[in-house]
């Protein structure tokens, strides 16, 4: 009986954490990447973001009120966050009607169909993104060329992404400076490595996430693409190219770390992150799609319950 749990009488100290606080903390961390997208893609980025956020909030409100018959949850910030993350996974010239379909897939199918926040199996924004990629592959893989403060929306000049160029065997890639700053083609929120890393630092300092998942994903991709580059540098790109291009940093920092769809224990997070890194590398190097982050995260989302079952966090007071 020496180690029995003793609970003191009230009042108790509140930790100060809440769903709303964490959601808005993530939104703050996304601000640098959002500003970069507005700068390089101009009007298109603004329209895609506004439509995505508005659609996600309205769809969640309508489903919650009229189908699930429960109190609206849009004030917790989760629908806004899903809208921004969905927009960050879309090209800046995507037509409005396709964005609305993606928002319905993300919120209606990926989230509310499971009962709402905290009950979904898959990351909602990625569910919406993959739904659109499969349904509208041509529109989802047409990338506008960055044009600072552009006033073009669907009629701008288009080009290839870094990963598309690699997939086609083209070695003339944007410079590392362009990859860091965001001056390259791609989805809205994935182009600037510096902006995403600033978001990561903010999330870690505020203790909204831990380092385990991002480091496991980034480290695994770096190691295995480094091995392939070392074996055949003429056929495979430098690992730094893989780290700075595509949706790797966006996925590792903001998607894979979703509380609901990621493991609870730190060991489980590492296993989960390594799995995402491995799947991403395999799809990028050997699959027909040049990018594999979205698919990798969704696959490992499905394994999260299994990871939680076999790698359980230590219970309070346990040895």
Buried (B, 14 or more C-beta within 10 A) or exposed (E): EEEEEEEEEEEEEEEEEEBEEBBBBBBEBBBBBBBBBBBBBBBBBBBBBBBBBBBBBBBBBBBBEEEBEEEEBBEBBBBBBBBBBBBBBBBBBBBBEBBBBBBBBBBBBBBBBBEBBEEBBBBBBBBBBBBBBEEBEEBBBBBBBBBEEBEBBBEBEEEBBBBBBBBEEEEEBBEEEBBBBBBBBBBBBBBBBBBBBBBBEBBBEBEBBEEBBBBBBBBBBBBBBBEBBEEEEEEBBBBBBBBBBBBBBBBBBBBBBBEBBBBEBBEBBBBBBBBBBBBBBEBBBEBEBBBBBBBBBBBBBEBBEEBBEEBBEEEEEEE
